[in-house]
Amino acid sequence: VGSSEVARIVYRRASATGKRVQALGGAKNHLIVLPDADMDAAVDACVASAFGSSGQRCLAGSVFTGVGDAYEPFRERVLDAVKELRLGDGLDPATHMGPVISAAHRDRVRAFIDAGASGQGTLVLDGRDATVPGLEGGHWVGPTVFEDVAMDTPLGSEEVFGPVVALSRLDTVDQAV
């Protein structure tokens, strides 16, 4: 699992030697929270999934869907939890999120946020200008949260591979699935 470009490279190289290959690229992982969920556990799991490793892991949650009456309490708790995340040196035990891997990747993640903020959704928490005193050379992107993201837009359908999540509200579990 990785970017679609890397998946194509891995597939070409492996299949050229006769190996069977499953090379997946560009996951968009949706997490669904129902009204009877343990909200504390749901928020902890969702925030850890989306923002652990600064969102740079293949199975990072990228869309959180609250179903029915779950949405408002879930939304508020997620925003509270995300605002408490501390950026910094990954070797410091008090740090929740480190930098993204490179300046080029930081710029790619920021481009997704820029596009999202210009009409693909409502920007609720903006991490584009994140900095860490004493670590100004890091490639920082803070936790970023959108709402009302159209799923047929790049922000709604493409893997950001960074600390960016979309909150969505649906009325039923069938709609969410």
Backbone bond lengths (Angstrom), bond angles and torsions (degrees), N, CA, C in turn:
res aa  C-N    CA-C-N  psi(-1)  N-CA   C-N-CA  omega(-1)  CA-C   N-CA-C  phi
1 V - - - 1.453 - - 1.520 108.06 -
2 G 1.282 116.78 135.32 1.451 123.40 178.86 1.507 108.41 -179.86
3 S 1.315 116.52 -155.79 1.459 119.31 178.46 1.531 109.07 -69.62
4 S 1.315 116.33 158.61 1.466 120.10 179.23 1.526 110.80 -62.34
5 E 1.323 116.80 -36.91 1.463 120.68 178.98 1.532 111.05 -62.25
6 V 1.323 116.85 -46.94 1.464 120.53 178.75 1.523 110.29 -65.11
7 A 1.333 118.19 -39.64 1.467 120.95 178.65 1.530 110.62 -58.93
8 R 1.327 117.74 -41.14 1.471 120.90 178.41 1.529 110.92 -64.06
9 I 1.326 117.29 -41.91 1.473 121.16 179.67 1.528 110.20 -62.96
10 V 1.341 116.24 -48.44 1.466 120.44 179.86 1.529 109.84 -60.44
11 Y 1.322 117.24 -43.92 1.460 120.61 -178.92 1.534 110.97 -62.43
12 R 1.331 117.07 -47.52 1.463 120.51 -179.05 1.534 111.18 -59.57
13 R 1.325 116.15 -47.45 1.469 119.65 -176.74 1.522 112.11 -66.91
14 A 1.315 116.84 -44.02 1.463 119.80 -177.43 1.523 111.33 -71.67
15 S 1.321 117.77 -44.40 1.468 119.94 -177.49 1.529 111.01 -69.13
16 A 1.325 118.17 -26.48 1.461 121.05 177.36 1.528 111.47 -64.77
17 T 1.329 117.18 -21.60 1.466 120.80 178.65 1.530 111.79 -100.22
18 G 1.334 116.44 9.40 1.453 120.67 177.57 1.516 114.60 86.32
19 K 1.305 117.32 7.62 1.467 120.31 -180.00 1.525 110.22 -83.38
20 R 1.342 114.60 144.49 1.467 119.20 173.03 1.524 107.35 -79.17
21 V 1.320 116.75 139.34 1.463 120.59 -172.49 1.520 110.35 -137.05
22 Q 1.305 114.83 137.80 1.447 120.56 165.90 1.519 105.12 -122.40
23 A 1.328 117.01 108.63 1.460 122.04 -176.44 1.525 108.01 -120.61
24 L 1.292 115.47 106.28 1.465 120.88 -176.49 1.520 109.52 -96.10
25 G 1.297 116.47 146.67 1.458 119.09 179.68 1.508 111.92 -141.32
26 G 1.328 114.96 138.81 1.449 120.88 170.57 1.506 115.85 72.38
27 A 1.317 118.38 60.04 1.464 121.50 179.94 1.526 111.50 -75.52
28 K 1.296 117.48 144.60 1.462 124.28 172.30 1.512 105.15 -125.82
29 N 1.328 117.10 102.42 1.458 121.95 -169.88 1.523 112.09 -98.18
30 H 1.312 114.86 121.11 1.458 122.33 -178.71 1.524 109.93 -100.44
31 L 1.325 116.52 133.70 1.463 122.43 175.67 1.524 107.40 -116.28
32 I 1.329 116.04 129.94 1.464 121.60 -174.19 1.525 109.18 -111.88
33 V 1.339 115.70 131.33 1.464 121.88 179.74 1.530 108.22 -118.16
34 L 1.326 115.33 122.88 1.463 121.68 -178.02 1.528 110.54 -95.69
35 P 1.333 117.40 161.51 1.469 120.48 -177.35 1.529 114.93 -58.32
36 D 1.334 118.18 -28.10 1.464 119.48 -178.50 1.530 112.98 -91.69
37 A 1.326 117.40 11.66 1.466 121.20 -178.86 1.522 111.26 -69.12
38 D 1.314 115.58 152.04 1.465 121.90 168.08 1.528 104.27 -74.61
39 M 1.329 117.09 102.29 1.463 121.56 -172.44 1.521 112.87 -60.14
40 D 1.316 117.81 -39.41 1.466 119.37 179.66 1.528 110.24 -62.32
41 A 1.317 116.57 -46.20 1.463 120.36 179.92 1.527 111.10 -66.06
42 A 1.341 116.90 -40.60 1.463 120.57 -179.80 1.524 111.18 -63.56
43 V 1.322 116.76 -44.99 1.463 120.53 179.82 1.522 110.30 -64.06
44 D 1.319 117.06 -46.86 1.468 120.09 179.46 1.529 110.92 -57.30
45 A 1.326 116.83 -47.09 1.461 120.79 -177.87 1.528 111.51 -65.83
46 C 1.314 117.17 -43.31 1.466 120.53 -178.52 1.525 111.56 -66.76
47 V 1.321 117.22 -46.08 1.467 120.71 -178.92 1.530 110.11 -64.72
48 A 1.321 117.22 -42.38 1.470 119.92 177.88 1.522 110.80 -62.31
49 S 1.320 116.96 -40.61 1.456 121.00 -179.49 1.526 111.68 -64.62
50 A 1.312 116.88 -47.91 1.466 120.90 -174.19 1.518 113.71 -75.77
51 F 1.326 117.42 -34.99 1.455 119.66 -170.30 1.523 114.14 -111.89
52 G 1.345 117.80 -11.19 1.455 119.69 172.64 1.516 108.89 -62.56
53 S 1.311 117.00 143.74 1.472 122.42 -176.16 1.524 111.26 57.16
54 S 1.320 116.08 28.38 1.471 122.98 -179.46 1.527 111.99 54.53
55 G 1.341 115.56 32.18 1.457 120.50 178.64 1.513 114.00 74.99
56 Q 1.331 117.42 6.98 1.464 121.98 -175.77 1.517 111.15 -97.74
57 R 1.313 115.91 58.57 1.457 120.54 173.66 1.511 107.62 -144.71
58 C 1.295 114.32 150.83 1.455 120.16 -169.12 1.520 114.40 -63.48
59 L 1.295 117.69 -29.23 1.454 119.45 -177.18 1.526 112.23 -105.13
60 A 1.320 117.62 21.23 1.459 120.40 177.64 1.528 109.55 -63.69
61 G 1.330 115.87 133.54 1.460 120.03 174.57 1.523 108.83 -65.43
62 S 1.319 116.85 136.43 1.456 118.83 -178.96 1.521 113.49 -126.86
63 V 1.330 116.68 -14.73 1.466 121.55 174.12 1.525 107.13 -133.56
64 F 1.331 115.77 123.02 1.467 121.55 176.46 1.519 107.13 -106.65
65 T 1.324 116.84 120.00 1.455 121.02 -179.61 1.519 109.70 -111.43
66 G 1.316 115.43 119.39 1.455 121.52 172.70 1.514 108.30 -94.02
67 V 1.320 116.71 126.54 1.460 121.65 -178.27 1.521 109.53 -95.39
68 G 1.329 115.55 126.69 1.461 121.93 176.09 1.515 113.15 56.76
69 D 1.343 115.41 -127.92 1.466 121.48 -176.82 1.528 113.55 -68.66
70 A 1.309 118.08 -8.34 1.473 120.66 178.98 1.521 111.46 -73.42
71 Y 1.324 117.36 -25.60 1.468 119.22 -169.13 1.520 113.93 -59.52
72 E 1.303 118.85 -55.73 1.473 120.75 -173.37 1.526 113.17 -61.05
73 P 1.338 119.48 -51.35 1.468 117.36 179.01 1.527 112.31 -64.49
74 F 1.315 117.00 -36.37 1.458 120.27 178.45 1.525 109.98 -64.95
75 R 1.314 116.98 -46.97 1.469 121.93 179.64 1.523 110.91 -55.70
76 E 1.312 116.45 -50.40 1.465 120.18 -177.47 1.524 111.58 -61.91
77 R 1.308 116.75 -42.73 1.469 119.83 -179.76 1.522 111.61 -68.46
78 V 1.325 117.09 -38.22 1.470 119.54 176.98 1.521 110.22 -62.14
79 L 1.319 116.72 -47.41 1.472 119.36 -179.13 1.522 110.96 -62.04
80 D 1.316 117.69 -41.78 1.471 120.26 177.02 1.523 110.79 -60.63
81 A 1.316 116.75 -45.24 1.471 120.76 -177.75 1.524 111.25 -66.55
82 V 1.317 117.29 -41.99 1.462 120.94 -177.57 1.525 110.62 -67.05
83 K 1.319 117.22 -37.57 1.470 120.19 178.96 1.521 112.26 -64.91
84 E 1.323 117.18 -20.40 1.469 121.77 179.65 1.530 113.09 -87.69
85 L 1.324 117.49 -9.66 1.461 119.43 -178.64 1.529 109.84 -65.23
86 R 1.324 115.79 135.12 1.463 121.33 -177.56 1.526 109.23 -106.41
87 L 1.340 115.50 125.51 1.450 121.76 174.80 1.516 109.03 -86.63
88 G 1.324 116.68 145.96 1.452 119.45 176.89 1.511 112.76 168.63
89 D 1.319 114.18 -164.34 1.454 123.40 179.57 1.527 108.99 -64.69
90 G 1.313 116.45 125.87 1.456 121.19 -178.38 1.520 114.16 -63.59
91 L 1.334 117.58 -16.75 1.460 120.54 177.61 1.523 112.39 -85.03
92 D 1.327 116.94 -8.67 1.468 122.09 178.14 1.529 108.26 -86.86
93 P 1.330 118.53 121.40 1.474 120.62 -178.09 1.532 113.81 -60.44
94 A 1.327 118.15 -19.74 1.464 120.53 179.62 1.529 112.47 -82.46
95 T 1.311 116.79 -7.12 1.471 121.49 -178.37 1.521 110.55 -82.58
96 H 1.330 115.51 135.28 1.467 121.37 175.06 1.532 111.68 -99.78
97 M 1.338 116.53 -32.56 1.462 121.26 -177.52 1.514 110.01 -138.92
98 G 1.330 115.27 134.82 1.454 121.02 173.49 1.523 109.65 -97.93
99 P 1.328 116.27 -168.45 1.460 120.22 178.72 1.528 110.65 -75.80
100 V 1.324 116.17 166.48 1.460 119.53 169.79 1.521 107.43 -79.70
101 I 1.311 117.41 168.76 1.452 123.91 -164.66 1.526 115.02 -64.97
102 S 1.321 119.50 -30.70 1.467 120.11 -175.36 1.520 109.96 -157.58
103 A 1.326 114.99 166.49 1.465 119.79 176.30 1.535 110.47 -63.33
104 A 1.325 116.32 -39.65 1.468 119.64 179.23 1.525 110.84 -62.41
105 H 1.334 116.70 -40.81 1.466 118.92 179.81 1.529 110.55 -70.31
106 R 1.332 117.64 -39.65 1.465 120.92 175.47 1.530 109.32 -55.13
107 D 1.325 116.64 -45.61 1.461 120.60 -179.21 1.523 111.44 -65.37
108 R 1.341 117.27 -35.63 1.468 121.13 177.44 1.526 110.56 -64.96
109 V 1.340 116.60 -45.18 1.469 120.79 179.79 1.529 109.15 -64.45
110 R 1.318 117.31 -44.05 1.470 120.57 178.06 1.520 111.30 -60.82
111 A 1.332 117.92 -35.84 1.473 120.58 178.15 1.531 110.37 -63.88
112 F 1.336 117.98 -38.95 1.467 120.56 174.88 1.532 109.81 -61.45
113 I 1.329 116.09 -43.23 1.470 119.32 -179.48 1.525 110.15 -66.03
114 D 1.330 117.27 -43.58 1.470 121.14 177.78 1.524 110.75 -56.96
115 A 1.328 116.12 -47.33 1.463 120.46 -179.39 1.523 110.77 -63.98
116 G 1.319 115.79 -42.49 1.458 119.34 178.88 1.509 112.24 -61.81
117 A 1.338 115.97 -40.90 1.465 120.73 -178.35 1.522 112.10 -72.14
118 S 1.322 117.28 -16.30 1.458 119.60 -179.28 1.519 112.52 -100.25
119 G 1.324 116.57 30.53 1.449 118.72 170.62 1.514 116.74 129.80
120 Q 1.334 119.29 -6.54 1.459 119.56 -179.69 1.522 112.10 -87.97
121 G 1.331 117.19 -13.36 1.454 121.23 -178.98 1.516 109.66 -175.91
122 T 1.328 115.53 -177.49 1.460 121.89 177.95 1.524 108.19 -103.62
123 L 1.324 116.71 118.94 1.457 121.76 -179.45 1.521 109.08 -78.58
124 V 1.325 116.40 117.22 1.462 122.78 -177.10 1.528 110.67 -99.34
125 L 1.315 116.75 -39.32 1.465 122.44 179.56 1.523 107.21 -138.51
126 D 1.337 116.90 121.67 1.462 123.48 -171.68 1.525 110.82 -107.38
127 G 1.315 117.21 118.41 1.461 121.41 -179.85 1.513 114.59 -103.51
128 R 1.331 118.30 9.45 1.467 120.38 -175.39 1.520 114.19 -63.10
129 D 1.308 118.03 -34.20 1.463 120.28 -175.06 1.519 113.01 -100.13
130 A 1.306 117.77 23.92 1.463 121.51 -178.01 1.530 110.20 -64.11
131 T 1.314 115.03 139.40 1.462 121.88 174.18 1.523 108.19 -140.17
132 V 1.312 115.22 161.38 1.459 121.35 176.57 1.525 107.14 -130.57
133 P 1.330 117.44 114.77 1.468 119.77 179.73 1.532 111.41 -54.82
134 G 1.320 114.37 132.51 1.453 120.38 -178.88 1.517 113.96 86.29
135 L 1.328 116.86 -12.29 1.470 121.45 179.71 1.530 110.15 -128.77
136 E 1.324 115.18 42.32 1.467 120.77 -175.09 1.527 113.09 -61.22
137 G 1.320 118.19 -22.35 1.459 121.00 -179.81 1.508 114.05 -79.11
138 G 1.343 117.78 -4.52 1.460 120.88 -179.90 1.518 111.85 -73.09
139 H 1.289 115.85 159.21 1.472 122.42 -178.72 1.528 108.10 -96.55
140 W 1.325 115.62 77.87 1.465 121.91 -169.04 1.513 112.69 -87.68
141 V 1.304 115.12 135.00 1.464 124.28 165.63 1.516 104.16 -137.75
142 G 1.309 116.87 118.70 1.455 120.21 179.70 1.514 111.58 -80.31
143 P 1.320 116.27 169.61 1.458 120.31 177.69 1.529 110.51 -55.60
144 T 1.318 115.05 133.76 1.458 121.43 -176.98 1.522 108.33 -128.93
145 V 1.341 115.75 134.18 1.466 120.75 -178.15 1.525 109.24 -130.67
146 F 1.319 115.12 132.25 1.460 123.44 175.02 1.525 109.29 -116.21
147 E 1.324 115.19 158.64 1.471 122.68 168.08 1.523 107.43 -128.80
148 D 1.308 115.17 166.34 1.466 121.89 173.74 1.524 112.54 54.73
149 V 1.316 116.74 40.64 1.466 121.11 179.64 1.526 109.03 -83.79
150 A 1.304 115.93 127.34 1.463 120.21 175.36 1.520 108.20 -72.12
151 M 1.314 117.04 126.00 1.461 120.96 -174.60 1.523 112.98 -70.60
152 D 1.329 118.11 -12.08 1.466 119.91 178.15 1.532 112.28 -94.53
153 T 1.330 117.58 12.16 1.456 122.50 176.09 1.529 109.26 -99.75
154 P 1.330 118.41 164.01 1.466 119.08 176.14 1.533 112.89 -55.70
155 L 1.320 118.10 -41.95 1.462 120.33 179.42 1.530 111.04 -63.11
156 G 1.304 117.58 -32.81 1.455 121.66 -178.97 1.519 114.86 -87.18
157 S 1.330 117.74 -16.07 1.459 118.65 -172.80 1.525 114.90 -127.22
158 E 1.327 119.31 -12.86 1.460 121.40 -177.41 1.522 110.81 -110.23
159 E 1.323 116.07 147.22 1.450 120.92 178.63 1.533 110.03 -71.04
160 V 1.330 116.44 122.75 1.462 121.54 178.63 1.524 109.50 -80.81
161 F 1.306 118.56 -36.82 1.465 125.01 -177.29 1.524 110.30 59.09
162 G 1.321 114.05 47.54 1.453 122.03 178.92 1.518 109.25 -161.72
163 P 1.331 117.37 -179.61 1.467 121.27 -173.11 1.531 113.49 -80.35
164 V 1.330 115.44 62.27 1.462 122.21 -176.58 1.525 108.29 -130.25
165 V 1.326 116.18 128.96 1.455 120.09 -179.96 1.527 109.53 -134.01
166 A 1.335 115.16 148.93 1.461 121.80 175.16 1.520 108.74 -111.33
167 L 1.321 116.73 131.71 1.456 122.36 173.98 1.520 108.28 -95.88
168 S 1.321 116.54 135.48 1.464 118.84 176.89 1.520 109.49 -136.07
169 R 1.307 114.73 154.53 1.463 122.19 179.55 1.518 108.30 -121.60
170 L 1.329 115.62 129.88 1.455 121.38 173.71 1.518 108.45 -132.20
171 D 1.322 115.39 156.99 1.462 119.94 -174.22 1.515 113.79 -81.61
172 T 1.340 117.02 -32.99 1.469 119.41 -175.87 1.518 111.18 -133.54
173 V 1.319 115.21 159.85 1.463 120.47 177.35 1.522 110.15 -66.25
174 D 1.332 117.79 -32.11 1.466 119.83 177.66 1.519 111.46 -62.58
175 Q 1.319 117.30 -40.03 1.475 120.27 175.97 1.529 109.88 -63.20
176 A 1.312 116.81 -41.33 1.467 120.99 -177.89 1.527 110.93 -64.69
177 V 1.327 115.44 -41.79 1.466 118.99 179.26 1.505 110.27 -70.12
